[in-house]
Amino acid sequence: MRGTGYAPCHHGEILQGAFREADGSVCRGLVTLPMRTLGTRAEFVRLPGTTSDELEVLPADRTKAAKAARLAVAECARHRPCGGRLRLHSEVPIGLGMGSSTSDIIAAVHAVAASFGTRLRPADVARLAVRAECASDPLMLEHRPLLFAQREARVLEILGEALPRALVVGCITGGGRPVDTLALSATYGPAEVEAFEGLRTALRKAIASADLALLGQVSTESARHNQRVLAKEEFPVLAEVAATSGAAGVQIAHSGNVAGLLFDPDAPRLWPRVRGCVRALRANGITVTRVFSSSGGRECTSTSPTRSPSRNWCTPETAWSACGSRR
């Protein structure tokens, strides 16, 4: 009668745009940058004898997660749907383009399925997620890098086994203002589709050869293309700081205000370069949030993130304190 679920978040995208399919049609797609240290935990308690409309969610404003839970009940219960209580606990900041709503939704779907003693296939979870929020990030799928059609809940291409390892200096653009993802509307002409196909090919090569420098070129160009859809006034500064501090490139949330500078974790004088990067960003009024590994593991922060997009997750001082022994 009780089930729990968990889903991670991400740190924006490496690549997002429109891509050509085998039949010549064009489909929107994205490749996310994993961030496995933050996520959402969900608990669902079934209440037999109630109707599926009698479903309570806490916090009460998680309406997309509540809709997903109802869809999951219908999927799992078949001929015996019921209501229940859904409780969510999330560390993912809202509205920054880190997949906070998708994380809530997937955790909720997993919790509902567990309460019925079953597990849903990732493809089914993706389908329910898109029904609940119209567009979804691929957080329900394996950790392999995927080109994912976010509005159609399907994988366009498995790009390889793993993204090249990166140390990410995370930061906030646009003052951390939340972005209404569904309000963004992008149309791409033939020339742009051709450009995105070139980036897709380059990303495939970067993954096959574990080439972070090439991946950084892809993410920076994707961010540059996105300026037409969601302009970030800080982008020129981010690109300049990346170049002067020895970063491989810039990655952004194409539908939010989180961004990151990508560093090779095996590069010489890594931490002096990272500290110089943080100082340069701060000097230009850009808030640094955290330093983390794209492959998971310990983060360079000693404070807990907050769900409020207007507050810092941590400060550079606490980040360096947590990483003090790593010079």
C-alpha positions as CSV (number, residue, x, y, z in Angstrom):
1,M,0.0,0.0,0.0
2,R,3.0,2.3,0.4
3,G,5.7,2.9,-2.3
4,T,8.7,5.2,-2.6
5,G,10.5,6.6,-5.7
6,Y,13.5,8.7,-6.6
7,A,14.6,10.7,-9.6
8,P,17.7,12.9,-10.2
9,C,17.9,16.2,-11.9
10,H,20.2,17.7,-14.5
11,H,22.2,20.9,-15.1
12,G,20.7,22.1,-18.3
13,E,21.7,20.9,-21.8
14,I,24.8,20.0,-23.8
15,L,22.8,20.3,-27.0
16,Q,19.3,21.3,-27.9
17,G,17.7,22.0,-31.2
18,A,16.0,20.4,-34.2
19,F,17.3,17.2,-35.8
20,R,16.6,15.2,-39.0
21,E,15.2,11.7,-38.7
22,A,15.7,8.8,-41.1
23,D,12.5,9.6,-43.0
24,G,13.6,13.2,-43.6
25,S,11.3,14.7,-41.0
26,V,12.6,17.1,-38.4
27,C,12.1,16.7,-34.6
28,R,13.1,18.7,-31.6
29,G,15.5,17.0,-29.3
30,L,18.0,17.6,-26.5
31,V,21.0,16.1,-24.7
32,T,21.2,16.9,-20.9
33,L,24.1,17.2,-18.6
34,P,23.6,14.8,-15.7
35,M,23.6,16.0,-12.1
36,R,23.1,13.0,-9.9
37,T,23.7,14.6,-6.5
38,L,20.3,16.4,-6.3
39,G,16.9,15.0,-6.9
40,T,13.4,14.3,-5.7
41,R,12.1,11.6,-3.3
42,A,8.5,10.6,-3.3
43,E,6.2,8.5,-1.1
44,F,2.8,7.4,-2.2
45,V,0.3,5.7,0.1
46,R,-2.7,4.1,-1.5
47,L,-6.1,4.6,0.0
48,P,-8.4,1.7,-1.2
49,G,-12.0,2.5,-1.4
50,T,-11.4,6.1,-2.5
51,T,-11.6,7.4,-6.1
52,S,-8.7,8.4,-8.2
53,D,-9.8,12.0,-7.9
54,E,-9.2,11.8,-4.1
55,L,-5.4,12.2,-4.4
56,E,-3.6,14.6,-2.1
57,V,-0.2,15.9,-2.9
58,L,2.3,17.7,-0.5
59,P,3.5,20.3,-1.3
60,A,0.1,21.3,-2.7
61,D,1.6,23.3,-5.6
62,R,3.1,20.2,-7.3
63,T,0.1,19.9,-9.6
64,K,2.1,18.2,-12.4
65,A,3.3,15.5,-10.1
66,A,-0.3,15.0,-8.9
67,K,-1.4,14.6,-12.5
68,A,1.4,12.1,-13.1
69,A,0.4,10.2,-10.0
70,R,-3.2,9.9,-11.2
71,L,-2.0,8.7,-14.6
72,A,0.3,6.2,-12.9
73,V,-2.5,4.9,-10.7
74,A,-4.6,4.3,-13.8
75,E,-1.7,2.6,-15.5
76,C,-0.9,0.3,-12.6
77,A,-4.3,-0.3,-11.1
78,R,-6.1,-1.0,-14.3
79,H,-9.6,-2.1,-13.0
80,R,-9.1,-1.0,-9.4
81,P,-8.0,2.6,-9.3
82,C,-8.0,4.5,-6.0
83,G,-6.8,7.7,-4.5
84,G,-3.9,8.2,-2.1
85,R,-1.4,10.6,-0.5
86,L,1.7,11.7,-2.4
87,R,4.5,13.4,-0.5
88,L,7.5,14.9,-2.3
89,H,10.8,16.1,-0.9
90,S,13.0,17.8,-3.5
91,E,16.4,19.5,-3.4
92,V,16.1,20.7,-7.0
93,P,15.7,24.5,-7.5
94,I,12.5,25.4,-9.3
95,G,12.4,27.3,-12.6
96,L,16.1,27.3,-13.5
97,G,16.0,24.6,-16.2
98,M,17.3,21.7,-14.1
99,G,14.3,19.5,-14.6
100,S,12.7,20.1,-11.3
101,S,9.1,19.3,-12.4
102,T,10.3,16.2,-14.4
103,S,12.2,15.0,-11.3
104,D,9.0,15.4,-9.2
105,I,7.0,13.6,-11.8
106,I,9.3,10.6,-12.3
107,A,9.7,10.1,-8.6
108,A,5.9,10.2,-8.1
109,V,5.4,7.7,-10.9
110,H,8.0,5.3,-9.4
111,A,6.4,5.7,-6.0
112,V,2.9,4.9,-7.3
113,A,4.2,1.9,-9.2
114,A,6.0,0.6,-6.1
115,S,2.8,0.9,-4.1
116,F,1.2,-1.5,-6.5
117,G,4.1,-3.8,-6.3
118,T,5.2,-3.2,-9.9
119,R,7.8,-1.3,-12.0
120,L,7.0,0.5,-15.2
121,R,9.3,0.4,-18.2
122,P,11.3,3.6,-18.7
123,A,9.5,4.2,-22.0
124,D,6.2,4.0,-20.1
125,V,7.4,6.5,-17.5
126,A,8.5,8.8,-20.3
127,R,5.1,8.6,-21.9
128,L,3.4,9.4,-18.6
129,A,5.8,12.3,-18.0
130,V,5.0,14.0,-21.3
131,R,1.3,13.5,-20.7
132,A,1.7,15.2,-17.3
133,E,3.7,18.2,-18.5
134,C,3.7,18.3,-22.3
135,A,7.5,18.2,-22.5
136,S,9.9,16.1,-20.4
137,D,13.6,15.6,-19.8
138,P,15.0,12.1,-20.1
139,L,15.7,11.6,-16.4
140,M,13.8,8.3,-16.4
141,L,16.2,6.6,-18.8
142,E,19.6,5.1,-18.4
143,H,22.7,7.2,-17.7
144,R,24.0,6.8,-21.2
145,P,23.9,10.1,-23.2
146,L,20.8,10.3,-25.4
147,L,19.3,12.6,-28.0
148,F,15.8,12.7,-26.6
149,A,12.6,14.1,-28.2
150,Q,11.3,16.0,-25.2
151,R,7.8,16.5,-26.5
152,E,7.3,13.0,-28.0
153,A,8.8,10.9,-25.2
154,R,11.1,8.9,-27.4
155,V,14.9,8.4,-27.9
156,L,16.1,9.7,-31.2
157,E,19.6,8.3,-30.8
158,I,21.8,6.6,-28.2
159,L,25.0,8.7,-28.6
160,G,27.4,6.4,-26.8
161,E,28.2,4.9,-23.4
162,A,29.1,8.1,-21.4
163,L,29.8,11.8,-21.7
164,P,33.5,12.8,-21.3
165,R,34.2,13.5,-17.6
166,A,34.0,17.2,-16.7
167,L,34.3,19.4,-13.6
168,V,31.5,21.9,-13.9
169,V,31.5,25.4,-12.3
170,G,27.8,26.1,-12.0
171,C,26.3,29.6,-12.1
172,I,23.1,31.5,-12.5
173,T,22.1,33.8,-15.3
174,G,19.2,36.2,-15.6
175,G,19.2,36.9,-11.8
176,G,17.8,33.4,-11.3
177,R,14.4,34.4,-12.6
178,P,12.2,31.3,-13.3
179,V,11.5,30.5,-16.9
180,D,8.1,29.2,-18.2
181,T,9.5,26.4,-20.4
182,L,6.3,25.8,-22.3
183,A,6.0,29.5,-23.2
184,L,9.2,29.3,-25.2
185,S,8.6,28.7,-28.9
186,A,11.4,27.9,-31.3
187,T,11.1,27.3,-35.0
188,Y,14.2,26.3,-37.0
189,G,14.9,26.8,-40.7
190,P,16.8,24.3,-42.9
191,A,20.2,26.1,-42.3
192,E,19.7,25.8,-38.5
193,V,18.7,22.1,-38.8
194,E,21.9,21.5,-40.8
195,A,23.9,23.2,-38.1
196,F,22.4,21.1,-35.4
197,E,23.1,18.0,-37.4
198,G,26.7,19.0,-37.5
199,L,26.8,19.5,-33.8
200,R,25.1,16.1,-33.4
201,T,27.9,14.5,-35.4
202,A,30.5,16.3,-33.4
203,L,29.0,15.3,-30.1
204,R,28.9,11.7,-31.2
205,K,32.6,11.9,-32.0
206,A,33.3,13.6,-28.7
207,I,31.6,10.8,-26.7
208,A,33.3,8.0,-28.7
209,S,36.7,9.5,-28.1
210,A,36.1,10.9,-24.6
211,D,37.1,14.3,-26.0
212,L,35.9,17.0,-23.6
213,A,37.4,19.8,-25.7
214,L,35.1,18.8,-28.6
215,L,32.1,18.4,-26.3
216,G,32.8,21.9,-25.0
217,Q,32.7,23.3,-28.5
218,V,29.4,21.6,-29.1
219,S,27.8,22.9,-25.9
220,T,29.1,26.4,-26.5
221,E,27.8,26.5,-30.1
222,S,24.4,25.1,-29.0
223,A,24.2,27.8,-26.3
224,R,25.1,30.4,-29.0
225,H,22.3,29.2,-31.2
226,N,19.9,29.3,-28.3
227,Q,20.4,33.1,-27.8
228,R,17.7,33.6,-30.4
229,V,15.2,31.6,-28.3
230,L,16.1,32.6,-24.8
231,A,18.7,35.4,-24.8
232,K,21.2,35.4,-21.9
233,E,22.9,38.7,-21.6
234,E,25.7,37.0,-19.6
235,F,26.6,34.6,-22.5
236,P,29.5,36.7,-23.9
237,V,31.0,37.0,-20.5
238,L,30.6,33.3,-19.9
239,A,32.3,32.5,-23.2
240,E,35.2,35.0,-22.5
241,V,35.8,33.6,-19.0
242,A,35.8,30.1,-20.3
243,A,38.4,31.0,-22.9
244,T,40.7,32.9,-20.4
245,S,40.4,30.3,-17.6
246,G,41.1,27.3,-19.8
247,A,37.6,25.8,-19.7
248,A,36.5,23.5,-22.5
249,G,33.4,25.4,-23.0
250,V,30.0,26.7,-21.8
251,Q,26.8,24.8,-21.3
252,I,23.4,26.3,-20.4
253,A,19.9,25.4,-19.7
254,H,18.2,26.2,-23.0
255,S,14.9,26.7,-21.1
256,G,16.2,28.1,-17.8
257,N,18.8,30.3,-16.1
258,V,21.4,27.8,-14.9
259,A,24.7,27.6,-16.7
260,G,28.1,26.0,-16.3
261,L,31.7,26.1,-17.4
262,L,33.3,22.8,-18.3
263,F,36.8,21.9,-17.1
264,D,38.9,18.8,-17.8
265,P,39.3,17.2,-14.3
266,D,42.7,15.8,-15.3
267,A,44.1,19.1,-16.6
268,P,47.3,20.6,-15.0
269,R,46.7,23.4,-12.4
270,L,43.0,22.6,-12.4
271,W,42.1,24.2,-9.1
272,P,43.9,27.5,-9.7
273,R,42.1,27.7,-13.0
274,V,38.8,27.0,-11.3
275,R,39.4,29.6,-8.6
276,G,40.3,32.1,-11.3
277,C,37.1,31.3,-13.2
278,V,35.0,31.8,-10.0
279,R,36.7,35.1,-9.3
280,A,36.1,36.3,-12.9
281,L,32.5,35.3,-12.8
282,R,31.9,37.1,-9.5
283,A,33.7,40.2,-10.8
284,N,31.2,40.3,-13.6
285,G,28.2,40.0,-11.2
286,I,27.5,36.3,-12.0
287,T,26.5,34.2,-9.1
288,V,28.5,30.9,-8.7
289,T,26.4,28.1,-7.3
290,R,28.5,25.0,-7.0
291,V,31.4,23.0,-8.4
292,F,30.6,19.4,-9.3
293,S,31.6,16.4,-11.3
294,S,29.4,15.5,-14.3
295,S,30.0,11.8,-13.5
296,G,28.7,12.1,-9.9
297,G,30.6,11.9,-6.6
298,R,31.3,14.4,-3.9
299,E,30.4,18.0,-4.7
300,C,32.5,21.0,-3.8
301,T,29.8,22.6,-1.5
302,S,29.1,22.3,2.2
303,T,25.6,23.7,2.2
304,S,22.3,22.2,1.2
305,P,20.6,23.6,-2.0
306,T,17.3,25.3,-1.6
307,R,14.1,25.1,-3.7
308,S,14.0,28.9,-4.0
309,P,15.5,30.1,-7.3
310,S,16.2,33.5,-5.8
311,R,18.7,32.2,-3.2
312,N,22.2,30.9,-3.7
313,W,22.7,27.2,-3.4
314,C,26.1,27.9,-1.9
315,T,28.8,30.5,-2.0
316,P,32.2,30.2,-3.6
317,E,33.7,30.5,-0.1
318,T,31.8,27.3,1.1
319,A,32.7,25.6,-2.1
320,W,36.4,26.2,-1.6
321,S,36.1,25.2,2.1
322,A,34.6,21.9,1.0
323,C,37.4,21.5,-1.6
324,G,40.1,22.9,0.6
325,S,42.3,19.8,0.4
326,R,42.1,19.6,-3.4
327,R,44.7,22.0,-4.7
